[in-house]
Amino acid sequence: MKPFVMILGFLAAALIIGQLVMGQLILTNHDPKIMKAHQHSGYATVVVSLIYITVSLIAIASQPKRESHG
């Protein structure tokens, strides 16, 4: 599960950075092709990020409770 979560996290981060770069390109070039790509990759970014958050929360919740020795 850990490698899957790590790969998904890196993919989510790369997609978010891609969204930032495309947003900056749109602001400077006003290219309609980039705008459409930005929209579609934005959907993918949201889906991958939500899956990453869900899987991460499940992984955290499924860890055994740590007992305090105090």
SVG drawing of the C-alpha trace seen along z (x, -y; Angstrom):
<svg xmlns="http://www.w3.org/2000/svg" viewBox="-13 -38 20 41">
<polyline fill="none" stroke="black" stroke-width="0.4" points="0.0,0.0 2.9,-2.4 4.4,-2.4 0.9,-3.0 0.3,-6.0 3.8,-7.4 3.3,-7.1 -0.2,-8.6 1.2,-11.5 3.9,-12.3 1.5,-12.1 -0.9,-14.5 2.0,-16.9 3.1,-16.8 -0.4,-17.5 -0.8,-20.4 2.5,-21.9 1.3,-21.3 -1.9,-23.2 0.2,-26.1 2.4,-26.2 -0.5,-26.0 -2.3,-28.7 0.7,-31.0 1.0,-30.2 -2.7,-31.1 -2.1,-34.4 0.8,-35.3 -0.3,-33.7 -4.1,-33.5 -3.9,-30.4 -7.3,-28.6 -5.6,-25.2 -3.8,-25.6 -7.1,-26.7 -8.8,-23.5 -5.9,-21.4 -5.9,-23.2 -9.5,-22.4 -9.2,-18.7 -6.0,-18.3 -7.7,-20.1 -10.4,-17.4 -7.6,-14.8 -5.8,-16.7 -8.9,-16.9 -9.7,-13.2 -6.1,-12.0 -5.8,-14.4 -9.1,-13.2 -8.1,-9.5 -4.7,-10.3 -6.4,-11.9 -8.9,-9.1 -6.2,-6.3 -3.9,-8.2 -6.7,-8.6 -7.6,-5.0 -4.0,-4.0 -3.6,-6.2 -6.9,-5.0 -6.0,-1.3 -2.7,-1.6 -2.8,0.1 -3.1,-2.1 0.1,-2.8 0.0,-2.1 1.5,-4.6 4.0,-3.2 3.8,-6.0"/>
</svg>
